[in-house]
């Protein structure tokens, strides 16, 4: 049975579970995010949704390829950029790391990517409550790099997530979502080091997102 993973928001394409809207509307309405950093703009439908939900938030989004739809985002006061945020160490965490069943020790031994973009570094230092969204081509590296920039009460999320590959294979695949690019074993260490805990994960699991917040 085919899953409708390619949908649109206000005529802009996005690759999300159709249930994303209800889940994120509930989540975002309960938060007071002033800053959103998104890695992986895609065609921009999800980014435009974020703008509509949080009209006063500063949104900084990045992708490595330009799309014509970015002009719509710019017209909606979204800071869209086409360039690399991280150093070349990001290439050590391939998008297909889960399918290759790479063990966590191997991933933990890799150099953690570093942010090389000055605008991102300045953005993350600004006062306010932040939401970081990891949805680029190297989600494990993105998460493990950006987690250290969180302050108490900030959130970090990553798409194409499953607690384990077995959980993806038996629960998500063919029913809710057909991609698995980040598992808990790859981000457990950095989560513990940075005092990150799950937030309402039972709700986010069916739409293939992980949601964590920094306790202290």
Protein Blocks (a to p, Z undefined) as FASTA:
>chain_A
ZZdfbcceehiacdddfklmmmmmmmmmmpccfbdcdehjknolmmmmmmmmmmmbccdd
ddfbdcfklmmmmmnopacddddfbdfklmmmcfklmmnopafklmmmpccdddfbfklm
mmmmpgcddddddfbfblmlmmmmmmmmpcehiacddehiafblklmmmmmnoploccdf
bdfklmmmmmmmnopacehklmmmmnopacdddfZZ
